[in-house]
Protein backbone atom coordinates (compact mmCIF):
# COMPACT_ATOMS: atom_id res chain seq x y z
CA UNK A 1 0.00 0.00 0.00
CA UNK A 2 1.58 3.27 -1.01
CA UNK A 3 1.28 6.46 1.03
CA UNK A 4 -1.22 8.11 -1.33
CA UNK A 5 -3.65 5.20 -1.08
CA UNK A 6 -3.18 5.15 2.70
CA UNK A 7 -3.91 8.90 2.82
CA UNK A 8 -7.08 8.53 0.76
CA UNK A 9 -8.36 5.66 2.90
CA UNK A 10 -7.54 7.52 6.12
CA UNK A 11 -9.28 10.72 4.97
CA UNK A 12 -12.39 8.87 3.82
CA UNK A 13 -12.54 7.04 7.16
CA UNK A 14 -12.12 10.37 8.97
CA UNK A 15 -15.05 11.91 7.08
CA UNK A 16 -17.19 8.78 7.61
CA UNK A 17 -16.49 8.75 11.37
CA UNK A 18 -17.27 12.47 11.57
CA UNK A 19 -20.60 12.03 9.77
CA UNK A 20 -21.42 9.05 11.98
CA UNK A 21 -20.67 11.07 15.16
CA UNK A 22 -22.94 13.86 13.89
CA UNK A 23 -25.69 11.40 13.04
CA UNK A 24 -25.55 9.84 16.52
CA UNK A 25 -25.52 13.35 18.04
CA UNK A 26 -22.22 12.76 19.80
CA UNK A 27 -20.66 15.77 18.08
CA UNK A 28 -22.25 19.18 18.48
CA UNK A 29 -23.23 21.11 15.41
CA UNK A 30 -20.90 23.98 16.19
CA UNK A 31 -17.92 21.62 15.84
CA UNK A 32 -19.38 19.46 13.10
CA UNK A 33 -18.90 22.06 10.39
CA UNK A 34 -15.30 22.57 11.43
CA UNK A 35 -14.48 18.86 11.33
CA UNK A 36 -16.33 18.33 8.05
CA UNK A 37 -14.41 21.22 6.50
CA UNK A 38 -11.14 19.76 7.72
CA UNK A 39 -12.15 16.36 6.33
CA UNK A 40 -13.04 17.88 2.96
CA UNK A 41 -9.69 19.65 2.75
CA UNK A 42 -7.89 16.43 3.67
CA UNK A 43 -9.81 14.49 1.02
CA UNK A 44 -9.05 17.19 -1.56
CA UNK A 45 -5.31 17.07 -0.85
CA UNK A 46 -5.24 13.28 -0.77
CA UNK A 47 -7.01 12.93 -4.13
CA UNK A 48 -5.12 15.81 -5.78
CA UNK A 49 -1.68 16.05 -4.12
CA UNK A 50 -0.33 18.10 -7.04
CA UNK A 51 -2.25 21.21 -5.98
CA UNK A 52 -0.04 21.48 -2.91
CA UNK A 53 3.02 22.62 -4.90
CA UNK A 54 1.43 25.72 -6.50
CA UNK A 55 -0.09 26.69 -3.14
CA UNK A 56 3.22 26.37 -1.35
CA UNK A 57 5.06 28.37 -4.02
CA UNK A 58 2.34 31.04 -3.82
CA UNK A 59 3.07 31.59 -0.13
CA UNK A 60 6.83 31.17 -0.75
CA UNK A 61 7.28 27.91 1.06
CA UNK A 62 9.71 25.86 -0.97
CA UNK A 63 9.10 22.47 0.60
CA UNK A 64 5.42 21.71 -0.01
CA UNK A 65 4.79 19.37 2.95
CA UNK A 66 5.90 22.20 5.25
CA UNK A 67 2.77 24.09 4.22
CA UNK A 68 0.64 21.19 5.48
CA UNK A 69 2.49 21.17 8.81
CA UNK A 70 2.13 24.94 9.12
CA UNK A 71 -1.60 24.85 8.39
CA UNK A 72 -2.06 21.91 10.76
CA UNK A 73 -0.16 23.69 13.52
CA UNK A 74 -2.14 26.91 13.07
CA UNK A 75 -5.42 24.98 12.98
CA UNK A 76 -4.47 23.17 16.19
CA UNK A 77 -3.54 26.41 17.96
CA UNK A 78 -6.78 28.13 16.97
CA UNK A 79 -8.84 25.10 17.99
CA UNK A 80 -7.07 24.83 21.36
CA UNK A 81 -7.72 28.54 21.97
CA UNK A 82 -11.39 28.07 21.12
CA UNK A 83 -11.70 25.11 23.47
CA UNK A 84 -9.96 27.06 26.23
CA UNK A 85 -12.50 29.87 25.84
CA UNK A 86 -15.38 27.37 25.99
CA UNK A 87 -13.94 25.71 29.11
CA UNK A 88 -13.46 29.10 30.77
CA UNK A 89 -17.08 30.06 30.12
CA UNK A 90 -18.29 26.73 31.49
CA UNK A 91 -16.10 27.13 34.58
CA UNK A 92 -17.58 30.56 35.28
CA UNK A 93 -21.13 29.24 34.84
CA UNK A 94 -20.40 26.26 37.12
CA UNK A 95 -18.97 28.51 39.83
CA UNK A 96 -22.02 30.75 39.67
CA UNK A 97 -24.35 27.73 39.78
CA UNK A 98 -22.59 26.30 42.85
CA UNK A 99 -22.84 29.67 44.60
CA UNK A 100 -26.56 29.91 43.83
CA UNK A 101 -27.21 26.37 45.10
CA UNK A 102 -25.29 27.14 48.29
CA UNK A 103 -27.32 30.28 48.88
CA UNK A 104 -30.57 28.40 48.30
CA UNK A 105 -29.51 25.64 50.72
CA UNK A 106 -28.64 28.25 53.32
CA UNK A 107 -32.04 29.89 52.87
CA UNK A 108 -33.77 26.51 53.28
CA UNK A 109 -31.81 25.83 56.50
CA UNK A 110 -32.69 29.21 57.94
CA UNK A 111 -36.31 28.97 56.81
CA UNK A 112 -36.70 25.46 58.23
CA UNK A 113 -35.30 26.47 61.64
CA UNK A 114 -37.84 29.24 62.19
C-alpha positions in Angstrom: 0.0 0.0 0.0 1.6 3.3 -1.0 1.3 6.5 1.0 -1.2 8.1 -1.3 -3.6 5.2 -1.1 -3.2 5.1 2.7 -3.9 8.9 2.8 -7.1 8.5 0.8 -8.4 5.7 2.9 -7.5 7.5 6.1 -9.3 10.7 5.0 -12.4 8.9 3.8 -12.5 7.0 7.2 -12.1 10.4 9.0 -15.1 11.9 7.1 -17.2 8.8 7.6 -16.5 8.8 11.4 -17.3 12.5 11.6 -20.6 12.0 9.8 -21.4 9.1 12.0 -20.7 11.1 15.2 -22.9 13.9 13.9 -25.7 11.4 13.0 -25.6 9.8 16.5 -25.5 13.3 18.0 -22.2 12.8 19.8 -20.7 15.8 18.1 -22.2 19.2 18.5 -23.2 21.1 15.4 -20.9 24.0 16.2 -17.9 21.6 15.8 -19.4 19.5 13.1 -18.9 22.1 10.4 -15.3 22.6 11.4 -14.5 18.9 11.3 -16.3 18.3 8.0 -14.4 21.2 6.5 -11.1 19.8 7.7 -12.1 16.4 6.3 -13.0 17.9 3.0 -9.7 19.7 2.8 -7.9 16.4 3.7 -9.8 14.5 1.0 -9.1 17.2 -1.6 -5.3 17.1 -0.8 -5.2 13.3 -0.8 -7.0 12.9 -4.1 -5.1 15.8 -5.8 -1.7 16.1 -4.1 -0.3 18.1 -7.0 -2.3 21.2 -6.0 0.0 21.5 -2.9 3.0 22.6 -4.9 1.4 25.7 -6.5 -0.1 26.7 -3.1 3.2 26.4 -1.4 5.1 28.4 -4.0 2.3 31.0 -3.8 3.1 31.6 -0.1 6.8 31.2 -0.7 7.3 27.9 1.1 9.7 25.9 -1.0 9.1 22.5 0.6 5.4 21.7 0.0 4.8 19.4 3.0 5.9 22.2 5.3 2.8 24.1 4.2 0.6 21.2 5.5 2.5 21.2 8.8 2.1 24.9 9.1 -1.6 24.8 8.4 -2.1 21.9 10.8 -0.2 23.7 13.5 -2.1 26.9 13.1 -5.4 25.0 13.0 -4.5 23.2 16.2 -3.5 26.4 18.0 -6.8 28.1 17.0 -8.8 25.1 18.0 -7.1 24.8 21.4 -7.7 28.5 22.0 -11.4 28.1 21.1 -11.7 25.1 23.5 -10.0 27.1 26.2 -12.5 29.9 25.8 -15.4 27.4 26.0 -13.9 25.7 29.1 -13.5 29.1 30.8 -17.1 30.1 30.1 -18.3 26.7 31.5 -16.1 27.1 34.6 -17.6 30.6 35.3 -21.1 29.2 34.8 -20.4 26.3 37.1 -19.0 28.5 39.8 -22.0 30.7 39.7 -24.4 27.7 39.8 -22.6 26.3 42.9 -22.8 29.7 44.6 -26.6 29.9 43.8 -27.2 26.4 45.1 -25.3 27.1 48.3 -27.3 30.3 48.9 -30.6 28.4 48.3 -29.5 25.6 50.7 -28.6 28.3 53.3 -32.0 29.9 52.9 -33.8 26.5 53.3 -31.8 25.8 56.5 -32.7 29.2 57.9 -36.3 29.0 56.8 -36.7 25.5 58.2 -35.3 26.5 61.6 -37.8 29.2 62.2 
